[in-house]
Each structure stands twice: as C-alpha cells, then as structure tokens.
C-alpha cells in the first residue's frame, strides 16, 4: 500500500474527511502550514494534474474523493 492509500485510510478511520475542503481550506480547522493543509495542497496538485487543470473531473480535493 502506498502513502496515498495509507493517508486516505487514516482520514476515513479518524472521520476527518472534508476538514480541508472548499471554504475550510486555510481556516481554523485547516490552518496554513499544518499537516492537513499541506496534504490538501498535495491532493489538489495531484487532482489538477490528473484532471487537466480543474476540479471538474471529480469535484473533490483528493484523488480518491477524500479530504
């Protein structure tokens, strides 16, 4: 299992899905520089590459629709 699968499994297990999505990104629940924030940035960057520029292909931040 790769690090992405481990991270998404941990997010599901802890019930923290969605704490860094949309307006919450950069807010008190997901402050800039935190591990959550940095992981969300990584997933956004990966989704951007995979989808060719936008979030329209999945409507979610992460490659598995998590975060």
C-alpha positions in Angstrom: 0.0 0.0 0.0 1.4 3.4 -1.0 1.4 6.5 1.1 -1.6 8.0 -0.5 -3.7 4.9 0.3 -2.4 4.9 3.8 -3.3 8.6 4.2 -6.8 8.2 2.9 -7.4 5.2 5.0 -6.3 7.1 8.1 -8.5 10.0 7.2 -11.5 7.7 6.8 -10.7 5.9 10.1 -10.4 9.1 12.1 -13.5 10.6 10.4 -11.8 13.7 9.3 -13.0 13.8 5.7 -13.7 17.2 4.4 -12.0 19.3 7.1 -9.8 21.0 4.4 -12.2 21.3 1.5 -13.7 24.4 0.0 -14.0 27.4 2.3 -12.5 25.3 5.2 -9.1 25.3 3.3 -6.9 27.7 5.2 -9.4 28.2 8.0 -9.1 27.5 11.7 -9.8 23.8 11.2 -7.1 23.6 8.5 -4.5 26.4 9.2 -1.8 27.1 6.6 1.4 25.1 7.4 -0.4 22.3 9.2 -0.1 18.7 8.1 -3.8 18.7 7.0 -3.2 21.9 4.9 -0.1 20.5 3.3 -1.8 17.2 2.5 -4.7 19.0 1.0 -2.4 21.1 -1.1 -0.7 17.9 -2.3 -4.0 16.3 -3.2 -5.2 19.4 -5.0 -2.0 19.5 -7.0 -2.4 15.8 -7.9 -6.0 16.3 -8.9 -5.1 19.3 -11.1 -2.5 17.2 -12.9 -4.9 14.2 -13.3 -7.9 16.3 -14.4 -6.0 18.6 -16.7 -6.4 21.8 -14.8 -9.6 21.9 -12.7 -11.5 20.1 -10.1 -14.4 19.3 -12.5 -13.5 15.7 -13.1 -14.2 14.6 -9.6 -15.4 17.5 -7.7 -13.2 16.5 -4.8 -9.8 17.5 -3.5 -8.1 14.2 -3.3 -7.6 11.6 -5.9 -10.0 9.3 -4.1 -12.5 12.0 -3.3 -11.2 12.2 0.3 -10.1 15.2 2.4 
